[in-house]
Amino acid sequence: MSLIKNLPFEWLVGLRYTRAGKRSGRNSFISFISLISMAGIALGVAALIVVLSVMNGFQKEVRDRMLSVLSHIEISDGSGAMADWQTVAKQAFQNKEVIGAAPYVAAQAMMTRDETVRGVVIRGVLPDQEPKVSDVAAQVRQGSFSALQPDEFNIVLGGELARGLRAGIGDKVTLIAPQGQVTPAGVLPRLKQFTVVGIFEAGHYEFDSSLAFIQLQDAEKMFRLDAPSGLRLRIKDMLQAPQVSYELSTTLSGNLYIRDWSQQNANWFAAVKTEKRMMFIILTLIIAVAAFNLVSTLVMTVTDKQADIAILRTLGASPGSIMKIFVIQGALVGLIGTAIGVGLGVLVALNIDVIVPFIERLLHVQFLPKSIYVISELPSDLIWSDVWTIGGVAVVLAFLATLYPSWAAARVKPAEALRYE
């Protein structure tokens, strides 16, 4: 109490106006509007935190599923083949961030079984080296990734691709290479039968429906290559991939093309970033509406307190002090609403994996059916920098909402205000 008594009188009056009035119905109504404004700010802040956390969760989930198949960094040779990939790998390992390397062959082809035809991306790999740069071997749900042996012409298909071809373990599929074979009858496509020895599920439709793995030497024979297409790398921290790519570009020798995972999927990440930015702007409007309510609350308070303002002015209070009183009142409403919203939003975002299943059981619905969506559970990734940004925006909007009513209060003339009192 002594601390409160020692506050400047502007703070004491502002705190008094913020509390619920009990002297008249008008005061109670103004306090009710103030509570509504506070609740609006709290709900807007909480909604923004939860929505951005869910969007961050989706982005992280999809990114992790993509990187379970893709490598962090890809290095390819300008000639189209990297005969000395072992030398390049040794040079790459000189960078302390690089923890894995494996050669690969990348090509496009057509795949057929019975009357079904699919366009596919073929990746030739060494089954004992591939786990160093991707998680595909651990994602094989049927069969075995290690069954990719040279000269046996085995293949591992994505789950959706296998279902589309109606192919299972042990079935034969025909691979059609785009490189034609010249014969007296003309250019004929090169065909080769492969045996399905594995089916993987990456959880990402693009890869599950169009990607297939074969042994590296088989890929070189199929696509008439003398060496692997390039080298795939894994680093300690995937978020450092752009920086590591730049460092490798300055240390590796040869005519090499280096790109990291963010460059391989630049359009997707740019679209997600734009969507998140637009969602932030749209949901900030909720907070802006609550701030407009705060303007109306303060205008009503200034109108109701004109006699009090006039008395304070006659006692020597300056227009700046009067303005400060109402700025304090509005800012307190904004700060309290923001604090409640941040607490509620963080609580929901951190426990969304419990809250959403409870609502689904209560309403007997499923927000993300497994038959439609790849991700059947609502993910959430709370980023504290987003929380502080949202809280800061809410406080700034609340402060701006106090300026006009406070300015109007400072312009009240004591004589006119007391004329009819």
Secondary structure by P-SEA (a helix, b strand, c coil): ccccccccaaaaaaaaaaccccccaaaaaaaaaaaaaaaaaaaaaaaaaaaaaaaaaaaaaaaaaaaaccccbbbbbccccccaaaaaaaaaacccccccccccccbbbbbbcccbbbbbbbbbbcccccccccccccccccccccccccccccccccaaaaaaacccccbbbbbbbcccccccccbbbbbbbbbbccccccccccccccbbbccaaaaaaaaccccccbbbbbcccccaaaaaaaaaaaccccbbbbbcccccaaaaaaaaaaaaaaaaaaaaaaaaaaaaaaaaaaaaaaaaaaaaaaaaaaacccaaaaaaaaaaaaaaaaaaaaaaaaaaaaaaaacaaaaaaaaaaaaccccccccccccccbbbbbbaaaaaaaaaaaaaaaaaaaaaaaaaaaacccccccccc
